[in-house]
Structure formats: structure tokens, C-alpha cells
Amino acid sequence: MPLTYEGRMAVLATRHGKAQALAEPLARLTGLSLHVPEDLDTDSLGTFTGEVARPAPMRETARLKARLGIEASGLGAALASEGSFGPHPVLPFAAAAHEMLLFLDEEQGIEIVEARLSQETNFAALDLDDGSPDLDAFLARAGFPAHGLVLRAGGRIVKGIRDRETLDRAIKQAGDGPLRLETDMRAHMNPTRMGEIARLGEALALRLATPCPACGAPGFGVIRSETGLACEDCGAPTTLTRALVLGCARCAYEETRPRPDGRAAATPAECPECNP
């Protein structure tokens, strides 16, 4: 019999308002409700502004954050997210957001991760010089004031700037020395990032609502992809995805399925043999 999360509660390890992006899809698709502890110090596992370094890679840090929530709440299941921002790994001069959402059910021995790499981000920075002729253009690109900003002035950091008066005052009070303005990437200060977290929440909820065909555990879904889509002209394998492998979060059951878009071959332009 499939296991479900109907009527269960999980702790959401966050101090940055992520429940607004995650609670609805989880409740609607799985029946799981979220509990957010007060004063849970997730910043002890890293801050975007660098005062605290992330202690481990993204997945391990998300796992540590989830366990922090379990310890604080006494609940057996937890949800945690991590984000990373920087240059796009493929597209030059483009910024990228890498979001990860981890669900941990220690009672059932289940760990599920959904991740997304996207160009949907306002991640940017501006070094301010005398006069700052690019300031207004930067503010428009950053989505200010709907999106918050961070000002670095020497060793001082001012976070959560959401109006022009506060920004101008912070710049004036910073005095001489280098100033750097950055987008505030904390979820409650960044609607664009919150939207990406909501998309991951929908994907995770759909996965939790899908039982394993073999053991009935929730969380059956894509665990990896297989490359090697053949060229339609010469038949050589390419680096494009050929199939998706779906797996259980608890047992060893797996299924291999074709690409969901139905594409059966690569074009010669995508083939390393036809287009070296």
C-alpha cells in the first residue's frame, strides 16, 4: 500500500519566509503541512554576504539545515533549501541561479532532492565611484525597490535596503572608501528567487505525491539522465539526453523512460561527428 503524507507535518528550516512559496503546493498535492520554528539560526550554515561560510557543498548543507530543523522541532521530517548564484556555466556574460530543495524523512529513510539551474535571477553588483552614473540603471536592472539590496562599505554590511531614502542615507554614512552595491539574495528580499523556490516546491510536491511502483514509498521520480541521443544523419551518439532514469527514494527500483519531449534524434549540427 502506498505511503502518503496526508495529515503529517514537516519542519521548514528557514528564517527567510520560504513558507510562502512552499506551503501551498505541498498542502494541495500531498496533504503535508509545514511548521516554521521561531529563531532557527539557519545563518549558522552560511550567509550570502560571506560573514559565515557555507560548511559543505549545497546538498550536504541543505541536509544539515534539515536536521537542524528536526532537532529544533522534534518532527521526523524536514524541508530545507539552498541557493547559489554566479556566472552561468555555459552562457557567457549571463548570471545563473542554482536552487536546491531537499526533503528529509528520517522516520521513513527517505531523502529527495529537486534542483534547478536557471537564468531567472537578478544577481548583480555595482562598484560605486564618485557620482555613480550607472546607479539608476543598476537599480532598474536589480528590480529595486521590490528586490532588496546590500551595501558593502569597507568591513560594514548593510542588508535589506528596500527604498531610495535608506539607500542614499547608507551611501552617505559610509564615508570615504570603496563601496559596493549588491542584490540581496535572501529569499524574503528577492521575489525572483522566491518564484524559483516556488517552482521547485511544485516539483517536489508532485514527486512526493508519486509512489514507488515497487514498494509504495513516496518520492518516485527522476534521479539522473542518460546521454547519447543518436544523430539522425550518421547515428553517432551525442552529448544530448537520450533517456531519463526514474528511481525510488527508499528502495533500489528504477525505470528508464524516453525523453519527455518525444525527441528521438539529434540534428547534424548537434553531432560531434557531423559538426566537429
C-alpha positions, 0 to 999 in steps of 0.5 A, spaced: 500 500 500 502 506 498 505 511 503 502 518 503 503 524 507 496 526 508 495 529 515 503 529 517 507 535 518 514 537 516 519 542 519 521 548 514 528 550 516 528 557 514 528 564 517 527 567 510 519 566 509 520 560 504 513 558 507 510 562 502 512 559 496 512 552 499 506 551 503 501 551 498 503 546 493 505 541 498 498 542 502 494 541 495 498 535 492 500 531 498 496 533 504 503 535 508 503 541 512 509 545 514 511 548 521 516 554 521 520 554 528 521 561 531 529 563 531 532 557 527 539 560 526 539 557 519 545 563 518 549 558 522 550 554 515 552 560 511 550 567 509 550 570 502 554 576 504 560 571 506 560 573 514 559 565 515 561 560 510 557 555 507 560 548 511 559 543 505 557 543 498 549 545 497 546 538 498 550 536 504 548 543 507 541 543 505 541 536 509 544 539 515 539 545 515 534 539 515 536 536 521 537 542 524 530 543 523 528 536 526 532 537 532 529 544 533 522 541 532 522 534 534 518 532 527 521 526 523 521 530 517 524 536 514 524 541 508 530 545 507 533 549 501 539 552 498 541 557 493 547 559 489 548 564 484 554 566 479 556 566 472 552 561 468 556 555 466 555 555 459 552 562 457 557 567 457 556 574 460 549 571 463 548 570 471 545 563 473 541 561 479 542 554 482 536 552 487 536 546 491 530 543 495 531 537 499 526 533 503 528 529 509 524 523 512 528 520 517 522 516 520 521 513 513 529 513 510 527 517 505 531 523 502 529 527 495 532 532 492 529 537 486 534 542 483 534 547 478 539 551 474 536 557 471 537 564 468 531 567 472 535 571 477 537 578 478 544 577 481 548 583 480 553 588 483 555 595 482 562 598 484 560 605 486 565 611 484 564 618 485 557 620 482 555 613 480 552 614 473 550 607 472 546 607 479 539 608 476 540 603 471 543 598 476 537 599 480 532 598 474 536 592 472 536 589 480 528 590 480 529 595 486 525 597 490 521 590 490 528 586 490 532 588 496 539 590 496 546 590 500 551 595 501 558 593 502 562 599 505 569 597 507 568 591 513 560 594 514 554 590 511 548 593 510 542 588 508 535 589 506 535 596 503 528 596 500 527 604 498 531 610 495 531 614 502 535 608 506 539 607 500 542 614 499 542 615 507 547 608 507 551 611 501 552 617 505 554 614 512 559 610 509 564 615 508 570 615 504 572 608 501 570 603 496 563 601 496 559 596 493 552 595 491 549 588 491 542 584 490 540 581 496 539 574 495 535 572 501 529 569 499 524 574 503 528 580 499 528 577 492 521 575 489 525 572 483 528 567 487 522 566 491 518 564 484 524 559 483 523 556 490 516 556 488 517 552 482 521 547 485 516 546 491 511 544 485 516 539 483 517 536 489 510 536 491 508 532 485 514 527 486 512 526 493 505 525 491 508 519 486 509 512 489 514 507 488 511 502 483 515 497 487 514 498 494 509 504 495 514 509 498 513 516 496 518 520 492 518 516 485 521 520 480 527 522 476 534 521 479 539 522 473 539 522 465 542 518 460 546 521 454 547 519 447 541 521 443 543 518 436 544 523 430 539 522 425 544 523 419 550 518 421 547 515 428 553 517 432 551 518 439 551 525 442 552 529 448 544 530 448 539 526 453 537 520 450 533 517 456 531 519 463 532 514 469 526 514 474 528 511 481 525 510 488 527 514 494 527 508 499 528 502 495 533 500 489 527 500 483 528 504 477 525 505 470 528 508 464 523 512 460 524 516 453 525 523 453 519 527 455 519 531 449 518 525 444 525 527 441 528 521 438 534 524 434 539 529 434 540 534 428 547 534 424 549 540 427 548 537 434 553 531 432 560 531 434 561 527 428 557 531 423 559 538 426 566 537 429 
